[in-house]
Amino acid sequence: MSDVAGKVYLLTGGGGAIAASIADAFAAAGARLALVDRQLEYVQERARALGGGAFAADLSKHEQVQTLVSQVRQQMGRLDGLIHTAGGFSGGKVAESDPALYDRMFDLNVRTLFYATRAVLPVLLEQNDGFIAGISAGAAWRGAGPGMALYTAAKSAVAAFLRSLDAELKGTNIRVAVLYPMGTVDTPANRRDMPGADPTTWIDPAEIGQTLLYAASRSARGRVLELPVYPPR
């Protein structure tokens, strides 16, 4: 039996393509998923197909996230972790970027992660067990993202936040993981936006799901914190 079997994971951005692959991997291993997105219709069908729960919340609103966690525990009976895929991307050179883009990038990528983690963490600390994961970016791993500086800065903050959280949780049974897609992920949105590209050279989102499933599994004498996932050779 898998280490995640019977456990409940809150999956943000639950209507997205990357979240779909994560949900499939965890459900196949026996976990139950609480899928959340801004609109309930984004996750209802997927939750039904996986035997999970569907929830709606604006993760940039602290009160809504607190309520969400209470709803998940009430409806699904328990909560064992958070897998945060909610976020947003935007390109643009620094000199040409709209000042409003700063708030957008940090709100979508960092504020939502902080609020979700802040809401879930007391539950995990009380039971001294759990898993928290977030998605950073290859540009953050490399330390530079020309043409997308604000996005890179926000995703770097995601990674620093999670690494800091991991250090805070030393001595507990709560595992933390930061996943870095080191290239384009093969999603319907990317295929639409880059019609001339070859998607066979992109990262299969199923690899992201399996990688996070591995990170969530308990090991007696080892753990995985940072996970760069590269495109095929």
C-alpha positions in Angstrom: 0.0 0.0 0.0 1.2 3.5 -0.9 2.3 5.9 1.9 -0.3 8.4 0.7 -3.2 5.9 0.6 -6.3 7.2 2.4 -4.8 10.6 3.0 -6.4 13.9 1.9 -4.4 16.5 0.0 -5.7 20.0 -0.8 -4.7 20.7 -4.4 -4.9 24.4 -5.4 -5.3 25.4 -9.0 -7.3 22.2 -9.2 -8.8 23.0 -12.6 -5.4 23.3 -14.3 -3.5 20.8 -16.5 -0.6 20.4 -14.1 -3.0 19.8 -11.2 -4.8 17.2 -13.3 -1.6 15.1 -13.6 -0.9 15.5 -9.9 -4.4 14.5 -9.0 -4.2 11.4 -11.2 -0.9 10.3 -9.7 -2.1 10.7 -6.1 -5.5 9.2 -6.7 -4.0 6.2 -8.4 -1.9 5.7 -5.2 -5.0 5.7 -3.1 -5.1 9.4 -1.9 -8.2 11.6 -1.9 -8.0 15.0 -3.4 -9.7 18.2 -2.3 -9.6 20.2 -5.5 -10.0 24.0 -5.2 -10.2 26.7 -7.9 -11.7 30.2 -8.1 -14.9 28.7 -9.7 -16.5 25.5 -8.6 -17.3 24.4 -12.2 -13.6 24.3 -12.9 -13.1 21.3 -10.6 -16.5 19.6 -10.1 -16.2 17.1 -13.0 -12.6 16.2 -12.2 -13.3 15.8 -8.5 -16.3 13.6 -9.3 -14.2 11.4 -11.6 -11.5 10.9 -8.9 -13.9 10.5 -6.0 -12.6 13.6 -4.4 -14.1 16.9 -3.2 -14.7 20.1 -5.2 -14.2 23.5 -3.5 -14.2 27.2 -4.6 -12.1 30.0 -3.0 -10.2 33.1 -3.9 -6.8 32.1 -2.5 -5.7 35.8 -2.4 -8.3 36.4 0.4 -7.1 35.2 3.8 -10.5 34.7 5.2 -11.6 32.6 2.3 -8.6 30.3 2.6 -9.3 29.8 6.3 -12.9 28.9 5.6 -11.7 26.6 2.8 -9.5 24.5 5.1 -12.4 24.2 7.6 -14.7 23.0 4.8 -12.2 20.4 3.5 -11.8 18.9 7.0 -15.5 18.9 7.6 -16.4 17.3 4.2 -13.5 15.0 3.8 -12.8 14.1 7.4 -9.1 14.9 7.6 -6.4 16.9 5.9 -2.8 15.6 5.4 -1.2 18.1 3.0 -1.2 21.0 0.6 0.0 20.8 -3.0 0.0 24.4 -4.3 -0.1 24.8 -8.1 -2.1 28.1 -8.2 -0.1 30.9 -9.7 0.4 32.9 -12.9 2.9 33.8 -15.6 3.7 37.0 -17.4 6.6 38.0 -19.6 8.0 41.4 -20.5 11.2 43.3 -20.2 11.7 45.3 -17.0 11.6 48.7 -18.8 8.4 47.8 -20.6 6.5 46.2 -17.7 3.3 47.7 -16.3 3.9 48.6 -12.6 0.7 46.8 -11.8 2.3 43.6 -12.9 4.4 43.5 -9.7 1.3 43.1 -7.5 -0.2 40.6 -9.9 2.8 38.3 -10.0 3.4 38.4 -6.3 -0.3 38.1 -5.4 -0.8 35.1 -7.7 2.3 33.2 -6.9 3.4 34.2 -3.4 0.4 35.6 -1.5 -1.7 32.6 -2.4 1.0 30.2 -1.2 1.5 32.0 2.1 -2.3 32.1 2.8 -2.8 28.4 1.9 0.2 27.3 3.9 -0.7 29.5 6.9 -4.2 27.9 6.9 -3.1 24.3 6.5 0.0 24.3 8.8 -1.7 24.3 12.2 -3.6 21.1 11.2 -0.4 19.4 10.2 1.5 20.6 13.3 -1.2 19.3 15.5 -1.0 15.8 14.0 2.8 16.1 13.5 2.6 14.7 10.0 1.9 16.1 6.5 3.2 17.3 3.2 3.5 20.8 1.7 4.6 21.4 -1.9 4.7 24.2 -4.3 5.7 24.9 -7.9 8.6 27.3 -8.6 10.2 27.7 -12.0 13.4 26.8 -13.9 14.3 30.5 -14.1 14.2 30.6 -10.3 16.5 27.6 -10.1 19.0 29.1 -12.6 18.7 32.6 -10.9 17.8 34.6 -13.9 14.8 35.0 -16.2 15.5 37.5 -18.9 12.3 38.8 -20.4 10.3 37.7 -17.4 12.0 39.3 -14.4 8.9 39.8 -12.2 7.7 36.2 -12.8 11.2 34.9 -11.9 11.4 37.1 -8.8 8.0 35.8 -7.6 8.8 32.2 -8.3 12.2 32.7 -6.5 10.2 33.9 -3.5 8.1 30.8 -3.7 11.2 28.6 -3.5 12.8 30.7 -0.7 9.5 30.6 1.3 9.3 26.8 1.1 12.9 26.2 1.9 12.6 28.5 4.9 9.4 26.6 5.9 11.3 23.4 5.7 14.0 24.7 8.0 11.4 25.9 10.5 9.8 22.4 10.5 13.0 20.6 11.5 12.3 17.9 14.1 8.7 17.4 12.8 7.3 14.8 10.5 6.1 17.4 8.0 7.8 17.2 4.6 8.2 20.1 2.2 9.0 20.1 -1.5 9.8 22.7 -4.1 9.3 21.5 -7.7 11.0 23.4 -10.6 9.8 22.7 -14.1 13.1 23.3 -16.0 11.4 23.9 -19.3 8.0 24.2 -21.0 5.3 21.9 -19.7 3.1 20.2 -22.2 -0.3 21.7 -21.4 -3.2 22.7 -23.7 -2.6 26.4 -23.0 1.1 26.1 -24.0 0.1 24.2 -27.2 -2.3 27.0 -28.0 0.1 29.8 -27.3 3.0 28.1 -29.1 1.5 26.4 -32.1 4.8 26.2 -34.0 6.7 24.4 -31.3 7.3 20.6 -30.9 5.5 19.5 -27.7 7.4 16.2 -27.7 10.4 18.3 -26.5 8.4 19.6 -23.5 7.9 18.2 -20.0 5.1 15.6 -19.7 3.0 16.9 -16.8 2.6 13.3 -15.7 6.3 13.5 -14.7 5.5 16.3 -12.3 2.7 14.3 -10.7 4.9 11.2 -10.2 7.8 13.4 -8.9 5.6 15.0 -6.2 4.1 11.6 -5.3 7.6 10.4 -4.7 8.4 13.4 -2.5 5.2 12.9 -0.5 6.1 9.4 0.4 7.8 8.8 3.7 11.4 7.6 4.0 12.9 6.6 7.2 16.3 8.1 6.6 16.0 10.5 3.7 13.8 13.2 2.2 13.5 15.2 -0.9 13.3 19.0 -0.8 14.1 20.5 -4.2 13.0 18.7 -7.4 14.1 20.0 -10.8 12.2 18.3 -13.6 13.9 18.6 -17.0 12.5 18.2 -20.5 13.4 15.0 -22.4 16.9 15.0 -24.1 
